[in-house]
Amino acid sequence: MEVYNQGTFHPSLNQPTIDFGARYELHYPIIILLMAGRSLEPTRPDQSYFIGYFGVQVLLPRRSFDRE
């Protein structure tokens, strides 16, 4: 869970947001990343009410970077 505030200083335009995320190991070395959230206040026409992302993380094997 994450709560954050995004905005500008002049003029003061803020957008507090809350979101929740998850990680799911599909099978080693692939992990699925998910996040979905929403604004906590009414939005202006140039702001998003809903935000989210989907990602894939691929872990590299450790031994390929070890020095012998």
PDB file of N, H, CA, C and O in Angstrom:
ATOM      1  N   MET A   1       0.838  -1.166   0.000  1.00  0.00           N
ATOM      2  CA  MET A   1       0.000   0.000   0.000  1.00  0.00           C
ATOM      3  C   MET A   1       0.888   1.235   0.000  1.00  0.00           C
ATOM      4  O   MET A   1       1.955   1.245   0.612  1.00  0.00           O
ATOM      5  N   GLU A   2       0.441   2.263  -0.685  1.00  0.00           N
ATOM      6  H   GLU A   2      -0.426   2.254  -1.182  1.00  0.00           H
ATOM      7  CA  GLU A   2       1.213   3.492  -0.795  1.00  0.00           C
ATOM      8  C   GLU A   2       0.241   4.669  -0.835  1.00  0.00           C
ATOM      9  O   GLU A   2      -0.793   4.617  -1.501  1.00  0.00           O
ATOM     10  N   VAL A   3       0.591   5.721  -0.115  1.00  0.00           N
ATOM     11  H   VAL A   3       1.431   5.763   0.425  1.00  0.00           H
ATOM     12  CA  VAL A   3      -0.166   6.974  -0.160  1.00  0.00           C
ATOM     13  C   VAL A   3       0.820   8.061  -0.527  1.00  0.00           C
ATOM     14  O   VAL A   3       1.871   8.178   0.104  1.00  0.00           O
ATOM     15  N   TYR A   4       0.505   8.860  -1.534  1.00  0.00           N
ATOM     16  H   TYR A   4      -0.349   8.765  -2.047  1.00  0.00           H
ATOM     17  CA  TYR A   4       1.413   9.928  -1.919  1.00  0.00           C
ATOM     18  C   TYR A   4       0.642  11.116  -2.453  1.00  0.00           C
ATOM     19  O   TYR A   4      -0.534  11.008  -2.800  1.00  0.00           O
ATOM     20  N   ASN A   5       1.316  12.248  -2.515  1.00  0.00           N
ATOM     21  H   ASN A   5       2.271  12.336  -2.233  1.00  0.00           H
ATOM     22  CA  ASN A   5       0.715  13.489  -2.982  1.00  0.00           C
ATOM     23  C   ASN A   5       1.574  14.027  -4.114  1.00  0.00           C
ATOM     24  O   ASN A   5       2.783  14.196  -3.959  1.00  0.00           O
ATOM     25  N   GLN A   6       0.958  14.290  -5.234  1.00  0.00           N
ATOM     26  H   GLN A   6      -0.024  14.153  -5.360  1.00  0.00           H
ATOM     27  CA  GLN A   6       1.659  14.794  -6.414  1.00  0.00           C
ATOM     28  C   GLN A   6       1.110  16.174  -6.737  1.00  0.00           C
ATOM     29  O   GLN A   6      -0.105  16.373  -6.715  1.00  0.00           O
ATOM     30  N   GLY A   7       1.983  17.134  -7.038  1.00  0.00           N
ATOM     31  H   GLY A   7       2.970  16.973  -7.055  1.00  0.00           H
ATOM     32  CA  GLY A   7       1.470  18.447  -7.358  1.00  0.00           C
ATOM     33  C   GLY A   7       2.545  19.429  -7.763  1.00  0.00           C
ATOM     34  O   GLY A   7       3.712  19.073  -7.924  1.00  0.00           O
ATOM     35  N   THR A   8       2.129  20.675  -7.925  1.00  0.00           N
ATOM     36  H   THR A   8       1.181  20.964  -7.794  1.00  0.00           H
ATOM     37  CA  THR A   8       3.026  21.762  -8.308  1.00  0.00           C
ATOM     38  C   THR A   8       3.000  22.839  -7.232  1.00  0.00           C
ATOM     39  O   THR A   8       2.120  22.844  -6.370  1.00  0.00           O
ATOM     40  N   PHE A   9       3.976  23.760  -7.286  1.00  0.00           N
ATOM     41  H   PHE A   9       4.691  23.756  -7.986  1.00  0.00           H
ATOM     42  CA  PHE A   9       4.042  24.834  -6.306  1.00  0.00           C
ATOM     43  C   PHE A   9       3.270  26.075  -6.752  1.00  0.00           C
ATOM     44  O   PHE A   9       2.556  26.670  -5.946  1.00  0.00           O
ATOM     45  N   HIS A  10       3.397  26.472  -8.005  1.00  0.00           N
ATOM     46  H   HIS A  10       3.978  25.989  -8.660  1.00  0.00           H
ATOM     47  CA  HIS A  10       2.764  27.698  -8.481  1.00  0.00           C
ATOM     48  C   HIS A  10       1.977  27.425  -9.758  1.00  0.00           C
ATOM     49  O   HIS A  10       2.640  27.183 -10.766  1.00  0.00           O
ATOM     50  N   PRO A  11       0.707  27.431  -9.840  1.00  0.00           N
ATOM     51  CA  PRO A  11      -0.214  27.521  -8.709  1.00  0.00           C
ATOM     52  C   PRO A  11      -0.263  26.189  -7.986  1.00  0.00           C
ATOM     53  O   PRO A  11       0.076  25.149  -8.549  1.00  0.00           O
ATOM     54  N   SER A  12      -0.682  26.232  -6.749  1.00  0.00           N
ATOM     55  H   SER A  12      -0.957  27.078  -6.291  1.00  0.00           H
ATOM     56  CA  SER A  12      -0.705  25.023  -5.923  1.00  0.00           C
ATOM     57  C   SER A  12      -1.813  24.078  -6.400  1.00  0.00           C
ATOM     58  O   SER A  12      -2.995  24.326  -6.161  1.00  0.00           O
ATOM     59  N   LEU A  13      -1.430  23.022  -7.057  1.00  0.00           N
ATOM     60  H   LEU A  13      -0.470  22.821  -7.251  1.00  0.00           H
ATOM     61  CA  LEU A  13      -2.356  22.004  -7.564  1.00  0.00           C
ATOM     62  C   LEU A  13      -1.881  20.648  -7.063  1.00  0.00           C
ATOM     63  O   LEU A  13      -0.850  20.151  -7.518  1.00  0.00           O
ATOM     64  N   ASN A  14      -2.608  20.048  -6.142  1.00  0.00           N
ATOM     65  H   ASN A  14      -3.445  20.453  -5.773  1.00  0.00           H
ATOM     66  CA  ASN A  14      -2.197  18.767  -5.563  1.00  0.00           C
ATOM     67  C   ASN A  14      -3.186  17.677  -5.919  1.00  0.00           C
ATOM     68  O   ASN A  14      -4.357  17.935  -6.197  1.00  0.00           O
ATOM     69  N   GLN A  15      -2.681  16.439  -5.903  1.00  0.00           N
ATOM     70  H   GLN A  15      -1.730  16.229  -5.678  1.00  0.00           H
ATOM     71  CA  GLN A  15      -3.516  15.280  -6.172  1.00  0.00           C
ATOM     72  C   GLN A  15      -3.079  14.139  -5.240  1.00  0.00           C
ATOM     73  O   GLN A  15      -2.216  13.344  -5.613  1.00  0.00           O
ATOM     74  N   PRO A  16      -3.660  14.046  -4.033  1.00  0.00           N
ATOM     75  CA  PRO A  16      -3.335  12.923  -3.160  1.00  0.00           C
ATOM     76  C   PRO A  16      -3.897  11.624  -3.736  1.00  0.00           C
ATOM     77  O   PRO A  16      -5.016  11.596  -4.248  1.00  0.00           O
ATOM     78  N   THR A  17      -3.122  10.566  -3.650  1.00  0.00           N
ATOM     79  H   THR A  17      -2.213  10.588  -3.234  1.00  0.00           H
ATOM     80  CA  THR A  17      -3.479   9.290  -4.278  1.00  0.00           C
ATOM     81  C   THR A  17      -3.178   8.142  -3.323  1.00  0.00           C
ATOM     82  O   THR A  17      -2.221   8.207  -2.551  1.00  0.00           O
ATOM     83  N   ILE A  18      -3.984   7.103  -3.374  1.00  0.00           N
ATOM     84  H   ILE A  18      -4.761   7.050  -4.001  1.00  0.00           H
ATOM     85  CA  ILE A  18      -3.723   5.871  -2.627  1.00  0.00           C
ATOM     86  C   ILE A  18      -3.718   4.726  -3.629  1.00  0.00           C
ATOM     87  O   ILE A  18      -4.524   4.694  -4.559  1.00  0.00           O
ATOM     88  N   ASP A  19      -2.792   3.778  -3.425  1.00  0.00           N
ATOM     89  H   ASP A  19      -2.138   3.803  -2.669  1.00  0.00           H
ATOM     90  CA  ASP A  19      -2.767   2.624  -4.327  1.00  0.00           C
ATOM     91  C   ASP A  19      -2.299   1.378  -3.596  1.00  0.00           C
ATOM     92  O   ASP A  19      -1.695   1.449  -2.526  1.00  0.00           O
ATOM     93  N   PHE A  20      -2.590   0.246  -4.194  1.00  0.00           N
ATOM     94  H   PHE A  20      -3.080   0.188  -5.063  1.00  0.00           H
ATOM     95  CA  PHE A  20      -2.219  -1.057  -3.663  1.00  0.00           C
ATOM     96  C   PHE A  20      -1.501  -1.828  -4.758  1.00  0.00           C
ATOM     97  O   PHE A  20      -1.845  -1.732  -5.936  1.00  0.00           O
ATOM     98  N   GLY A  21      -0.497  -2.594  -4.349  1.00  0.00           N
ATOM     99  H   GLY A  21      -0.217  -2.671  -3.392  1.00  0.00           H
ATOM    100  CA  GLY A  21       0.275  -3.343  -5.324  1.00  0.00           C
ATOM    101  C   GLY A  21       0.466  -4.784  -4.895  1.00  0.00           C
ATOM    102  O   GLY A  21       0.207  -5.155  -3.750  1.00  0.00           O
ATOM    103  N   ALA A  22       0.921  -5.578  -5.833  1.00  0.00           N
ATOM    104  H   ALA A  22       1.132  -5.277  -6.763  1.00  0.00           H
ATOM    105  CA  ALA A  22       1.169  -6.995  -5.566  1.00  0.00           C
ATOM    106  C   ALA A  22       2.286  -7.499  -6.468  1.00  0.00           C
ATOM    107  O   ALA A  22       2.535  -6.965  -7.549  1.00  0.00           O
ATOM    108  N   ARG A  23       2.944  -8.536  -5.993  1.00  0.00           N
ATOM    109  H   ARG A  23       2.742  -8.970  -5.115  1.00  0.00           H
ATOM    110  CA  ARG A  23       3.952  -9.274  -6.768  1.00  0.00           C
ATOM    111  C   ARG A  23       3.544 -10.734  -6.758  1.00  0.00           C
ATOM    112  O   ARG A  23       3.137 -11.263  -5.724  1.00  0.00           O
ATOM    113  N   TYR A  24       3.650 -11.379  -7.895  1.00  0.00           N
ATOM    114  H   TYR A  24       3.980 -10.949  -8.735  1.00  0.00           H
ATOM    115  CA  TYR A  24       3.309 -12.796  -7.988  1.00  0.00           C
ATOM    116  C   TYR A  24       4.395 -13.505  -8.777  1.00  0.00           C
ATOM    117  O   TYR A  24       4.665 -13.162  -9.928  1.00  0.00           O
ATOM    118  N   GLU A  25       5.021 -14.505  -8.147  1.00  0.00           N
ATOM    119  H   GLU A  25       4.802 -14.784  -7.212  1.00  0.00           H
ATOM    120  CA  GLU A  25       6.066 -15.259  -8.841  1.00  0.00           C
ATOM    121  C   GLU A  25       5.392 -16.309  -9.718  1.00  0.00           C
ATOM    122  O   GLU A  25       4.871 -17.313  -9.232  1.00  0.00           O
ATOM    123  N   LEU A  26       5.417 -16.051 -11.015  1.00  0.00           N
ATOM    124  H   LEU A  26       5.840 -15.236 -11.410  1.00  0.00           H
ATOM    125  CA  LEU A  26       4.809 -16.961 -11.979  1.00  0.00           C
ATOM    126  C   LEU A  26       5.556 -18.295 -11.948  1.00  0.00           C
ATOM    127  O   LEU A  26       4.962 -19.342 -11.691  1.00  0.00           O
ATOM    128  N   HIS A  27       6.826 -18.247 -12.202  1.00  0.00           N
ATOM    129  H   HIS A  27       7.308 -17.397 -12.410  1.00  0.00           H
ATOM    130  CA  HIS A  27       7.778 -19.327 -11.984  1.00  0.00           C
ATOM    131  C   HIS A  27       9.151 -18.690 -12.091  1.00  0.00           C
ATOM    132  O   HIS A  27       9.345 -17.745 -12.856  1.00  0.00           O
ATOM    133  N   TYR A  28      10.111 -19.209 -11.319  1.00  0.00           N
ATOM    134  H   TYR A  28       9.953 -19.977 -10.697  1.00  0.00           H
ATOM    135  CA  TYR A  28      11.431 -18.595 -11.312  1.00  0.00           C
ATOM    136  C   TYR A  28      12.007 -18.595 -12.715  1.00  0.00           C
ATOM    137  O   TYR A  28      12.012 -19.655 -13.341  1.00  0.00           O
ATOM    138  N   PRO A  29      12.474 -17.524 -13.236  1.00  0.00           N
ATOM    139  CA  PRO A  29      12.818 -16.217 -12.690  1.00  0.00           C
ATOM    140  C   PRO A  29      11.838 -15.098 -13.059  1.00  0.00           C
ATOM    141  O   PRO A  29      12.239 -13.934 -13.104  1.00  0.00           O
ATOM    142  N   ILE A  30      10.569 -15.415 -13.324  1.00  0.00           N
ATOM    143  H   ILE A  30      10.244 -16.360 -13.288  1.00  0.00           H
ATOM    144  CA  ILE A  30       9.622 -14.399 -13.804  1.00  0.00           C
ATOM    145  C   ILE A  30       8.647 -14.018 -12.695  1.00  0.00           C
ATOM    146  O   ILE A  30       8.002 -14.877 -12.093  1.00  0.00           O
ATOM    147  N   ILE A  31       8.550 -12.706 -12.435  1.00  0.00           N
ATOM    148  H   ILE A  31       9.074 -12.008 -12.923  1.00  0.00           H
ATOM    149  CA  ILE A  31       7.641 -12.163 -11.418  1.00  0.00           C
ATOM    150  C   ILE A  31       6.709 -11.164 -12.099  1.00  0.00           C
ATOM    151  O   ILE A  31       7.150 -10.326 -12.886  1.00  0.00           O
ATOM    152  N   ILE A  32       5.426 -11.262 -11.792  1.00  0.00           N
ATOM    153  H   ILE A  32       5.068 -11.944 -11.153  1.00  0.00           H
ATOM    154  CA  ILE A  32       4.411 -10.337 -12.312  1.00  0.00           C
ATOM    155  C   ILE A  32       4.207  -9.234 -11.264  1.00  0.00           C
ATOM    156  O   ILE A  32       4.066  -9.533 -10.078  1.00  0.00           O
ATOM    157  N   LEU A  33       4.191  -7.965 -11.690  1.00  0.00           N
ATOM    158  H   LEU A  33       4.306  -7.722 -12.653  1.00  0.00           H
ATOM    159  CA  LEU A  33       3.987  -6.822 -10.806  1.00  0.00           C
ATOM    160  C   LEU A  33       2.682  -6.124 -11.191  1.00  0.00           C
ATOM    161  O   LEU A  33       2.424  -5.889 -12.372  1.00  0.00           O
ATOM    162  N   LEU A  34       1.865  -5.795 -10.197  1.00  0.00           N
ATOM    163  H   LEU A  34       2.074  -5.985  -9.238  1.00  0.00           H
ATOM    164  CA  LEU A  34       0.582  -5.144 -10.437  1.00  0.00           C
ATOM    165  C   LEU A  34       0.401  -3.986  -9.458  1.00  0.00           C
ATOM    166  O   LEU A  34       0.858  -4.064  -8.317  1.00  0.00           O
ATOM    167  N   MET A  35      -0.258  -2.922  -9.891  1.00  0.00           N
ATOM    168  H   MET A  35      -0.630  -2.859 -10.817  1.00  0.00           H
ATOM    169  CA  MET A  35      -0.598  -1.815  -9.009  1.00  0.00           C
ATOM    170  C   MET A  35      -1.857  -1.154  -9.534  1.00  0.00           C
ATOM    171  O   MET A  35      -2.023  -0.986 -10.742  1.00  0.00           O
ATOM    172  N   ALA A  36      -2.756  -0.775  -8.610  1.00  0.00           N
ATOM    173  H   ALA A  36      -2.621  -0.912  -7.629  1.00  0.00           H
ATOM    174  CA  ALA A  36      -3.965  -0.038  -8.963  1.00  0.00           C
ATOM    175  C   ALA A  36      -4.264   0.943  -7.849  1.00  0.00           C
ATOM    176  O   ALA A  36      -4.111   0.621  -6.671  1.00  0.00           O
ATOM    177  N   GLY A  37      -4.692   2.143  -8.222  1.00  0.00           N
ATOM    178  H   GLY A  37      -4.816   2.404  -9.179  1.00  0.00           H
ATOM    179  CA  GLY A  37      -4.988   3.157  -7.225  1.00  0.00           C
ATOM    180  C   GLY A  37      -5.937   4.204  -7.760  1.00  0.00           C
ATOM    181  O   GLY A  37      -6.352   4.167  -8.919  1.00  0.00           O
ATOM    182  N   ARG A  38      -6.275   5.152  -6.876  1.00  0.00           N
ATOM    183  H   ARG A  38      -5.938   5.182  -5.935  1.00  0.00           H
ATOM    184  CA  ARG A  38      -7.202   6.204  -7.269  1.00  0.00           C
ATOM    185  C   ARG A  38      -6.885   7.470  -6.500  1.00  0.00           C
ATOM    186  O   ARG A  38      -6.217   7.450  -5.466  1.00  0.00           O
ATOM    187  N   SER A  39      -7.385   8.568  -7.033  1.00  0.00           N
ATOM    188  H   SER A  39      -7.928   8.585  -7.872  1.00  0.00           H
ATOM    189  CA  SER A  39      -7.234   9.861  -6.391  1.00  0.00           C
ATOM    190  C   SER A  39      -8.142   9.925  -5.167  1.00  0.00           C
ATOM    191  O   SER A  39      -9.238   9.364  -5.174  1.00  0.00           O
ATOM    192  N   LEU A  40      -7.686  10.609  -4.114  1.00  0.00           N
ATOM    193  H   LEU A  40      -6.796  11.065  -4.109  1.00  0.00           H
ATOM    194  CA  LEU A  40      -8.493  10.755  -2.910  1.00  0.00           C
ATOM    195  C   LEU A  40      -9.392  11.986  -2.943  1.00  0.00           C
ATOM    196  O   LEU A  40     -10.263  12.134  -2.086  1.00  0.00           O
ATOM    197  N   GLU A  41      -9.199  12.854  -3.900  1.00  0.00           N
ATOM    198  H   GLU A  41      -8.492  12.733  -4.597  1.00  0.00           H
ATOM    199  CA  GLU A  41     -10.000  14.068  -4.040  1.00  0.00           C
ATOM    200  C   GLU A  41     -10.577  14.126  -5.448  1.00  0.00           C
ATOM    201  O   GLU A  41     -10.093  13.438  -6.347  1.00  0.00           O
ATOM    202  N   PRO A  42     -11.613  14.947  -5.644  1.00  0.00           N
ATOM    203  CA  PRO A  42     -12.131  15.124  -7.014  1.00  0.00           C
ATOM    204  C   PRO A  42     -11.015  15.612  -7.940  1.00  0.00           C
ATOM    205  O   PRO A  42     -10.190  16.437  -7.545  1.00  0.00           O
ATOM    206  N   THR A  43     -10.996  15.109  -9.148  1.00  0.00           N
ATOM    207  H   THR A  43     -11.667  14.440  -9.469  1.00  0.00           H
ATOM    208  CA  THR A  43      -9.933  15.450 -10.087  1.00  0.00           C
ATOM    209  C   THR A  43     -10.362  16.567 -11.031  1.00  0.00           C
ATOM    210  O   THR A  43     -11.548  16.776 -11.288  1.00  0.00           O
ATOM    211  N   ARG A  44      -9.361  17.276 -11.537  1.00  0.00           N
ATOM    212  H   ARG A  44      -8.398  17.107 -11.328  1.00  0.00           H
ATOM    213  CA  ARG A  44      -9.600  18.278 -12.575  1.00  0.00           C
ATOM    214  C   ARG A  44      -9.615  17.582 -13.935  1.00  0.00           C
ATOM    215  O   ARG A  44      -9.217  16.421 -14.027  1.00  0.00           O
ATOM    216  N   PRO A  45     -10.058  18.253 -14.979  1.00  0.00           N
ATOM    217  CA  PRO A  45     -10.122  17.610 -16.307  1.00  0.00           C
ATOM    218  C   PRO A  45      -8.770  17.088 -16.808  1.00  0.00           C
ATOM    219  O   PRO A  45      -8.744  16.158 -17.614  1.00  0.00           O
ATOM    220  N   ASP A  46      -7.653  17.658 -16.357  1.00  0.00           N
ATOM    221  H   ASP A  46      -7.674  18.414 -15.702  1.00  0.00           H
ATOM    222  CA  ASP A  46      -6.337  17.224 -16.843  1.00  0.00           C
ATOM    223  C   ASP A  46      -5.671  16.196 -15.928  1.00  0.00           C
ATOM    224  O   ASP A  46      -4.485  15.912 -16.095  1.00  0.00           O
ATOM    225  N   GLN A  47      -6.405  15.633 -14.966  1.00  0.00           N
ATOM    226  H   GLN A  47      -7.369  15.864 -14.830  1.00  0.00           H
ATOM    227  CA  GLN A  47      -5.843  14.647 -14.043  1.00  0.00           C
ATOM    228  C   GLN A  47      -6.573  13.312 -14.177  1.00  0.00           C
ATOM    229  O   GLN A  47      -7.739  13.257 -14.570  1.00  0.00           O
ATOM    230  N   SER A  48      -5.863  12.247 -13.844  1.00  0.00           N
ATOM    231  H   SER A  48      -4.916  12.292 -13.525  1.00  0.00           H
ATOM    232  CA  SER A  48      -6.454  10.907 -13.873  1.00  0.00           C
ATOM    233  C   SER A  48      -7.124  10.605 -12.539  1.00  0.00           C
ATOM    234  O   SER A  48      -6.608  10.974 -11.484  1.00  0.00           O
ATOM    235  N   TYR A  49      -8.264   9.939 -12.583  1.00  0.00           N
ATOM    236  H   TYR A  49      -8.683   9.638 -13.440  1.00  0.00           H
ATOM    237  CA  TYR A  49      -8.939   9.489 -11.369  1.00  0.00           C
ATOM    238  C   TYR A  49      -8.405   8.116 -10.968  1.00  0.00           C
ATOM    239  O   TYR A  49      -8.229   7.839  -9.781  1.00  0.00           O
ATOM    240  N   PHE A  50      -8.148   7.262 -11.948  1.00  0.00           N
ATOM    241  H   PHE A  50      -8.290   7.487 -12.912  1.00  0.00           H
ATOM    242  CA  PHE A  50      -7.634   5.906 -11.729  1.00  0.00           C
ATOM    243  C   PHE A  50      -6.235   5.795 -12.319  1.00  0.00           C
ATOM    244  O   PHE A  50      -5.978   6.289 -13.417  1.00  0.00           O
ATOM    245  N   ILE A  51      -5.333   5.148 -11.592  1.00  0.00           N
ATOM    246  H   ILE A  51      -5.541   4.747 -10.700  1.00  0.00           H
ATOM    247  CA  ILE A  51      -3.993   4.879 -12.112  1.00  0.00           C
ATOM    248  C   ILE A  51      -3.680   3.409 -11.880  1.00  0.00           C
ATOM    249  O   ILE A  51      -4.237   2.782 -10.979  1.00  0.00           O
ATOM    250  N   GLY A  52      -2.792   2.865 -12.694  1.00  0.00           N
ATOM    251  H   GLY A  52      -2.340   3.374 -13.427  1.00  0.00           H
ATOM    252  CA  GLY A  52      -2.402   1.481 -12.514  1.00  0.00           C
ATOM    253  C   GLY A  52      -1.268   1.106 -13.440  1.00  0.00           C
ATOM    254  O   GLY A  52      -0.979   1.804 -14.411  1.00  0.00           O
ATOM    255  N   TYR A  53      -0.632  -0.005 -13.126  1.00  0.00           N
ATOM    256  H   TYR A  53      -0.867  -0.573 -12.337  1.00  0.00           H
ATOM    257  CA  TYR A  53       0.385  -0.525 -14.032  1.00  0.00           C
ATOM    258  C   TYR A  53       0.478  -2.036 -13.904  1.00  0.00           C
ATOM    259  O   TYR A  53       0.040  -2.631 -12.919  1.00  0.00           O
ATOM    260  N   PHE A  54       1.053  -2.624 -14.912  1.00  0.00           N
ATOM    261  H   PHE A  54       1.408  -2.140 -15.712  1.00  0.00           H
ATOM    262  CA  PHE A  54       1.314  -4.052 -14.986  1.00  0.00           C
ATOM    263  C   PHE A  54       2.735  -4.199 -15.489  1.00  0.00           C
ATOM    264  O   PHE A  54       3.127  -3.537 -16.449  1.00  0.00           O
ATOM    265  N   GLY A  55       3.507  -5.058 -14.852  1.00  0.00           N
ATOM    266  H   GLY A  55       3.189  -5.596 -14.071  1.00  0.00           H
ATOM    267  CA  GLY A  55       4.889  -5.230 -15.283  1.00  0.00           C
ATOM    268  C   GLY A  55       5.350  -6.663 -15.126  1.00  0.00           C
ATOM    269  O   GLY A  55       4.724  -7.465 -14.432  1.00  0.00           O
ATOM    270  N   VAL A  56       6.443  -6.968 -15.777  1.00  0.00           N
ATOM    271  H   VAL A  56       6.951  -6.317 -16.341  1.00  0.00           H
ATOM    272  CA  VAL A  56       7.077  -8.278 -15.687  1.00  0.00           C
ATOM    273  C   VAL A  56       8.530  -8.054 -15.290  1.00  0.00           C
ATOM    274  O   VAL A  56       9.240  -7.272 -15.922  1.00  0.00           O
ATOM    275  N   GLN A  57       8.965  -8.738 -14.248  1.00  0.00           N
ATOM    276  H   GLN A  57       8.389  -9.373 -13.734  1.00  0.00           H
ATOM    277  CA  GLN A  57      10.354  -8.657 -13.788  1.00  0.00           C
ATOM    278  C   GLN A  57      11.022  -9.996 -14.084  1.00  0.00           C
ATOM    279  O   GLN A  57      10.499 -11.053 -13.730  1.00  0.00           O
ATOM    280  N   VAL A  58      12.174  -9.942 -14.733  1.00  0.00           N
ATOM    281  H   VAL A  58      12.598  -9.084 -15.021  1.00  0.00           H
ATOM    282  CA  VAL A  58      12.934 -11.147 -15.043  1.00  0.00           C
ATOM    283  C   VAL A  58      14.234 -11.085 -14.252  1.00  0.00           C
ATOM    284  O   VAL A  58      15.039 -10.175 -14.453  1.00  0.00           O
ATOM    285  N   LEU A  59      14.447 -12.042 -13.356  1.00  0.00           N
ATOM    286  H   LEU A  59      13.793 -12.781 -13.193  1.00  0.00           H
ATOM    287  CA  LEU A  59      15.644 -12.086 -12.524  1.00  0.00           C
ATOM    288  C   LEU A  59      16.768 -12.787 -13.273  1.00  0.00           C
ATOM    289  O   LEU A  59      16.573 -13.852 -13.860  1.00  0.00           O
ATOM    290  N   LEU A  60      17.936 -12.178 -13.244  1.00  0.00           N
ATOM    291  H   LEU A  60      18.094 -11.313 -12.767  1.00  0.00           H
ATOM    292  CA  LEU A  60      19.103 -12.785 -13.876  1.00  0.00           C
ATOM    293  C   LEU A  60      19.780 -13.734 -12.897  1.00  0.00           C
ATOM    294  O   LEU A  60      19.749 -13.501 -11.689  1.00  0.00           O
ATOM    295  N   PRO A  61      20.391 -14.801 -13.403  1.00  0.00           N
ATOM    296  CA  PRO A  61      21.071 -15.737 -12.492  1.00  0.00           C
ATOM    297  C   PRO A  61      22.274 -15.069 -11.840  1.00  0.00           C
ATOM    298  O   PRO A  61      22.986 -14.294 -12.479  1.00  0.00           O
ATOM    299  N   ARG A  62      22.498 -15.376 -10.561  1.00  0.00           N
ATOM    300  H   ARG A  62      21.920 -16.006 -10.042  1.00  0.00           H
ATOM    301  CA  ARG A  62      23.608 -14.774  -9.823  1.00  0.00           C
ATOM    302  C   ARG A  62      24.965 -15.223 -10.352  1.00  0.00           C
ATOM    303  O   ARG A  62      25.898 -14.422 -10.402  1.00  0.00           O
ATOM    304  N   ARG A  63      25.088 -16.446 -10.733  1.00  0.00           N
ATOM    305  H   ARG A  63      24.330 -17.096 -10.692  1.00  0.00           H
ATOM    306  CA  ARG A  63      26.401 -16.963 -11.121  1.00  0.00           C
ATOM    307  C   ARG A  63      26.976 -16.282 -12.364  1.00  0.00           C
ATOM    308  O   ARG A  63      28.189 -16.313 -12.571  1.00  0.00           O
ATOM    309  N   SER A  64      26.132 -15.671 -13.191  1.00  0.00           N
ATOM    310  H   SER A  64      25.146 -15.646 -13.023  1.00  0.00           H
ATOM    311  CA  SER A  64      26.655 -15.025 -14.392  1.00  0.00           C
ATOM    312  C   SER A  64      27.447 -13.759 -14.055  1.00  0.00           C
ATOM    313  O   SER A  64      28.190 -13.258 -14.899  1.00  0.00           O
ATOM    314  N   PHE A  65      27.298 -13.229 -12.826  1.00  0.00           N
ATOM    315  H   PHE A  65      26.694 -13.636 -12.140  1.00  0.00           H
ATOM    316  CA  PHE A  65      28.013 -12.036 -12.440  1.00  0.00           C
ATOM    317  C   PHE A  65      29.139 -12.305 -11.448  1.00  0.00           C
ATOM    318  O   PHE A  65      29.904 -11.398 -11.119  1.00  0.00           O
ATOM    319  N   ASP A  66      29.248 -13.533 -10.973  1.00  0.00           N
ATOM    320  H   ASP A  66      28.627 -14.270 -11.240  1.00  0.00           H
ATOM    321  CA  ASP A  66      30.310 -13.874 -10.017  1.00  0.00           C
ATOM    322  C   ASP A  66      31.665 -13.914 -10.707  1.00  0.00           C
ATOM    323  O   ASP A  66      31.798 -14.430 -11.816  1.00  0.00           O
ATOM    324  N   ARG A  67      32.676 -13.357 -10.028  1.00  0.00           N
ATOM    325  H   ARG A  67      32.568 -12.938  -9.127  1.00  0.00           H
ATOM    326  CA  ARG A  67      34.036 -13.450 -10.564  1.00  0.00           C
ATOM    327  C   ARG A  67      34.717 -14.687 -10.006  1.00  0.00           C
ATOM    328  O   ARG A  67      34.496 -15.066  -8.856  1.00  0.00           O
ATOM    329  N   GLU A  68      35.518 -15.290 -10.799  1.00  0.00           N
ATOM    330  H   GLU A  68      35.698 -14.982 -11.733  1.00  0.00           H
ATOM    331  CA  GLU A  68      36.226 -16.496 -10.350  1.00  0.00           C
ATOM    332  C   GLU A  68      37.661 -16.161 -10.054  1.00  0.00           C
ATOM    333  O   GLU A  68      38.431 -17.038  -9.662  1.00  0.00           O
TER     334      GLU A  68
END
